[in-house]
């Protein structure tokens, strides 16, 4: 049995974060729907976000697709950061910013 490297552990941890995002955005409609409306997104947009998060989660663990997963994850997190900062919800920018930085670190290890 071999030990998992820290980049592989980070990839799996970030994949788990995106799976949680997928579940929340797809199935917690009563919770996220009003927020998306308040931010000016269409009623169905949380499903798009959830779907993209699932794709990122599936791409991150495998070395062959990791950079694509990192790029997609960075785009998702950047959109989240811009959305909450644009609406002056600065505290809500912290979690996506942390994920953004972790994705940058993971991407640097995959190059």
NUVEX-550624 format. One record per residue (C-alpha): z, x, y; residue in one letter. Coordinates in nm, 2 decimals, decimal comma. Example, Ala and Ser with C-alpha at 12.3 -4.5 7.8 and 13.67 -1.06 7.14 Angstrom:
residues 2
[site [0,78; 1,23; -0,45]; 'A']
[site [0,71; 1,37; -0,11]; 'S']
end
This chain:
residues 111
[site [0,00; 0,00; 0,00]; 'X']
[site [-0,10; 0,15; 0,34]; 'X']
[site [0,07; 0,08; 0,66]; 'X']
[site [-0,11; -0,12; 0,93]; 'X']
[site [-0,21; 0,09; 1,23]; 'X']
[site [-0,09; -0,02; 1,57]; 'X']
[site [-0,44; -0,12; 1,69]; 'X']
[site [-0,48; -0,34; 1,39]; 'X']
[site [-0,14; -0,49; 1,44]; 'X']
[site [-0,22; -0,55; 1,81]; 'X']
[site [-0,55; -0,71; 1,71]; 'X']
[site [-0,38; -0,95; 1,47]; 'X']
[site [-0,11; -1,03; 1,72]; 'X']
[site [-0,37; -1,11; 1,99]; 'X']
[site [-0,56; -1,32; 1,73]; 'X']
[site [-0,24; -1,52; 1,68]; 'X']
[site [-0,21; -1,57; 2,05]; 'X']
[site [-0,56; -1,71; 2,07]; 'X']
[site [-0,49; -1,94; 1,76]; 'X']
[site [-0,19; -2,08; 1,95]; 'X']
[site [-0,41; -2,13; 2,25]; 'X']
[site [-0,67; -2,31; 2,03]; 'X']
[site [-0,41; -2,54; 1,89]; 'X']
[site [-0,26; -2,62; 2,23]; 'X']
[site [-0,59; -2,68; 2,41]; 'X']
[site [-0,74; -2,88; 2,12]; 'X']
[site [-0,45; -3,09; 1,99]; 'X']
[site [-0,20; -3,11; 2,28]; 'X']
[site [-0,44; -3,32; 2,49]; 'X']
[site [-0,16; -3,52; 2,66]; 'X']
[site [0,00; -3,19; 2,77]; 'X']
[site [-0,31; -2,99; 2,89]; 'X']
[site [-0,54; -3,28; 2,99]; 'X']
[site [-0,37; -3,35; 3,32]; 'X']
[site [-0,35; -2,98; 3,41]; 'X']
[site [-0,73; -2,94; 3,35]; 'X']
[site [-0,79; -3,25; 3,57]; 'X']
[site [-0,57; -3,11; 3,84]; 'X']
[site [-0,76; -2,79; 3,84]; 'X']
[site [-1,09; -2,98; 3,87]; 'X']
[site [-1,23; -2,93; 3,52]; 'X']
[site [-1,40; -3,21; 3,33]; 'X']
[site [-1,19; -3,41; 3,08]; 'X']
[site [-1,36; -3,24; 2,78]; 'X']
[site [-1,32; -2,88; 2,91]; 'X']
[site [-1,00; -2,80; 2,73]; 'X']
[site [-1,19; -2,84; 2,41]; 'X']
[site [-1,44; -2,57; 2,52]; 'X']
[site [-1,15; -2,35; 2,61]; 'X']
[site [-0,99; -2,41; 2,27]; 'X']
[site [-1,31; -2,35; 2,08]; 'X']
[site [-1,37; -2,02; 2,27]; 'X']
[site [-1,01; -1,91; 2,19]; 'X']
[site [-1,07; -1,98; 1,82]; 'X']
[site [-1,38; -1,77; 1,82]; 'X']
[site [-1,20; -1,49; 1,99]; 'X']
[site [-0,92; -1,51; 1,73]; 'X']
[site [-1,17; -1,49; 1,45]; 'X']
[site [-1,35; -1,19; 1,60]; 'X']
[site [-1,05; -0,97; 1,69]; 'X']
[site [-0,91; -0,86; 1,35]; 'X']
[site [-1,24; -0,71; 1,21]; 'X']
[site [-1,34; -0,37; 1,35]; 'X']
[site [-1,71; -0,48; 1,33]; 'X']
[site [-1,66; -0,77; 1,57]; 'X']
[site [-1,36; -0,65; 1,76]; 'X']
[site [-1,53; -0,55; 2,08]; 'X']
[site [-1,71; -0,88; 2,10]; 'X']
[site [-1,37; -1,05; 2,05]; 'X']
[site [-1,21; -0,83; 2,32]; 'X']
[site [-1,49; -0,92; 2,56]; 'X']
[site [-1,46; -1,29; 2,49]; 'X']
[site [-1,08; -1,28; 2,52]; 'X']
[site [-1,10; -1,09; 2,85]; 'X']
[site [-1,34; -1,35; 2,99]; 'X']
[site [-1,11; -1,63; 2,88]; 'X']
[site [-0,80; -1,46; 3,02]; 'X']
[site [-0,98; -1,38; 3,35]; 'X']
[site [-1,09; -1,74; 3,38]; 'X']
[site [-0,73; -1,85; 3,32]; 'X']
[site [-0,59; -1,60; 3,58]; 'X']
[site [-0,85; -1,70; 3,84]; 'X']
[site [-0,78; -2,07; 3,79]; 'X']
[site [-0,41; -2,05; 3,83]; 'X']
[site [-0,42; -1,81; 4,12]; 'X']
[site [-0,69; -2,02; 4,29]; 'X']
[site [-0,45; -2,31; 4,27]; 'X']
[site [-0,15; -2,10; 4,39]; 'X']
[site [0,03; -2,12; 4,06]; 'X']
[site [0,10; -1,75; 4,06]; 'X']
[site [0,38; -1,75; 3,80]; 'X']
[site [0,14; -1,90; 3,55]; 'X']
[site [-0,09; -1,60; 3,59]; 'X']
[site [0,17; -1,36; 3,42]; 'X']
[site [0,11; -1,46; 3,05]; 'X']
[site [-0,28; -1,44; 3,07]; 'X']
[site [-0,25; -1,12; 3,27]; 'X']
[site [-0,03; -0,96; 2,99]; 'X']
[site [-0,28; -1,07; 2,73]; 'X']
[site [-0,56; -0,93; 2,95]; 'X']
[site [-0,39; -0,59; 2,97]; 'X']
[site [-0,33; -0,59; 2,59]; 'X']
[site [-0,70; -0,67; 2,53]; 'X']
[site [-0,80; -0,38; 2,75]; 'X']
[site [-0,58; -0,15; 2,55]; 'X']
[site [-0,72; -0,29; 2,22]; 'X']
[site [-1,07; -0,25; 2,35]; 'X']
[site [-1,01; 0,11; 2,45]; 'X']
[site [-0,90; 0,19; 2,09]; 'X']
[site [-1,22; 0,04; 1,95]; 'X']
[site [-1,46; 0,25; 2,15]; 'X']
end
